[in-house]
Amino acid sequence: MTASHRVLRVHGGRLVVAERRLELEAELDAAAAEGFTLVGSFAVDDNIYLVMQRPG
């Protein structure tokens, strides 16, 4: 069974530290290469959750 959704948790600090931001960009690029697109996001405390979905 192949997942049709993926949720990436991003700690808020990752967005302000250049090295961690590059890691996040690589994760998002990898998800895009697997056919996932960003369909939503939400925040809880100091975490941001990115909801990714693969069509089909």
Beta strands, then each sheet from edge to edge (+ up, - down):
strand 1: 5-11
strand 2: 37-44
strand 3: 47-53
sheet 1: 1+ 3- 2+
end
